[in-house]
Amino acid sequence: QVQLVESGGGLVQPGGSLRLSCAASGFTFSIAAMNWYRQAPGKERELVASISSTGGTTNYADSVKGRFTISRDNAKNTVSLQMNSLRPDDTAVYYCNVARIGIIRVAYWGQGTQVTVSS
């Protein structure tokens, strides 16, 4: 079955960095477009970053542009989110998501990893 397992969350001071990783299994990762979402307390889940199946196209929410970088390794079936210059409003649970495998729309989610930015 499809599994998405996030790791790398934690507590970091403002201005710090974290790298999130998502290990995927149970589907053909190399043809899947991948996303990172986040959900802060009391807020709706929001799309943070997306990457195409080849990694050639990436998109970011305006709030993270220039600070976050999404990448993938199709040989290792992993997608990562490098987060720099973290701010307190980046505090949220971050989720790995696959919404499309080839031309087929799907909706698979990881369990989430907590990121807390605080001094």
C-alpha positions in Angstrom: 0.0 0.0 0.0 1.0 3.6 -0.4 3.1 5.0 2.4 4.5 8.4 2.9 6.7 8.8 6.0 8.0 12.3 7.0 10.9 13.0 9.2 13.1 15.9 10.1 10.8 18.1 12.1 11.7 19.7 15.4 12.2 22.8 17.4 14.3 25.6 15.9 15.1 29.2 16.7 13.9 32.0 14.4 16.4 32.4 11.5 17.4 28.7 11.7 17.0 25.9 9.2 15.5 22.5 9.0 15.3 19.8 6.3 12.2 17.7 6.0 12.3 14.4 4.2 9.5 12.1 3.0 10.1 8.5 2.1 7.6 7.1 -0.4 6.7 3.6 -1.1 3.8 1.6 -2.7 3.6 3.4 -6.0 5.7 4.5 -8.9 7.4 7.5 -7.4 9.2 8.6 -10.5 5.9 9.5 -12.3 4.3 11.2 -9.3 4.1 14.9 -8.7 4.8 15.6 -5.0 3.7 18.3 -2.6 4.4 19.6 0.9 1.5 21.1 2.8 1.4 22.6 6.3 -1.3 23.2 8.9 -0.9 25.6 11.7 -3.2 25.5 14.8 -6.6 26.9 14.0 -5.8 27.4 10.3 -6.6 25.5 7.1 -4.0 23.2 5.5 -2.1 25.1 2.9 0.1 24.1 0.0 3.7 25.1 0.6 5.6 23.6 -2.3 5.2 21.3 -5.3 7.6 19.5 -7.6 6.9 17.7 -10.8 7.8 14.1 -11.4 11.1 14.9 -13.0 11.9 17.7 -10.6 12.1 20.1 -13.5 9.2 22.3 -12.2 8.7 23.6 -8.8 6.2 26.0 -7.3 6.1 27.7 -3.9 3.6 29.6 -1.8 4.4 33.3 -1.7 5.1 33.1 2.0 8.0 30.7 1.6 9.5 31.8 -1.7 13.2 32.4 -1.4 13.4 30.6 1.9 12.2 27.0 1.1 13.5 24.6 -1.5 11.7 21.4 -2.6 13.7 18.6 -4.2 13.4 15.0 -5.0 15.6 11.9 -5.5 13.8 9.4 -7.8 16.5 6.8 -7.2 15.7 6.8 -3.4 12.0 7.6 -3.6 12.3 10.6 -1.5 11.2 14.2 -1.6 12.7 16.9 0.7 11.9 20.4 1.8 14.9 22.6 2.9 13.6 25.4 5.1 15.9 28.3 5.8 15.4 31.6 7.6 12.6 30.1 9.5 10.1 32.4 11.2 7.6 31.8 14.0 4.7 31.8 11.5 6.3 28.8 9.8 5.3 26.8 12.9 2.9 24.0 11.7 2.6 20.3 11.1 4.1 19.6 7.7 2.6 16.9 5.5 4.0 15.1 2.4 1.3 14.6 -0.2 1.0 12.9 -3.6 -2.0 14.2 -5.6 -1.1 12.8 -9.0 0.6 9.6 -10.2 1.1 9.9 -14.0 -2.3 11.2 -15.2 -4.3 9.7 -12.3 -5.5 11.9 -9.5 -5.0 10.5 -6.0 -4.9 11.8 -2.5 -2.3 10.2 -0.3 -0.9 11.8 2.8 1.8 11.2 5.3 1.3 11.4 9.1 2.9 14.8 9.4 5.9 16.1 11.2 5.8 19.0 13.7 8.0 22.1 13.0 8.1 24.6 15.8 10.0 27.9 15.4 10.5 29.6 18.7 13.1 31.3 20.8 
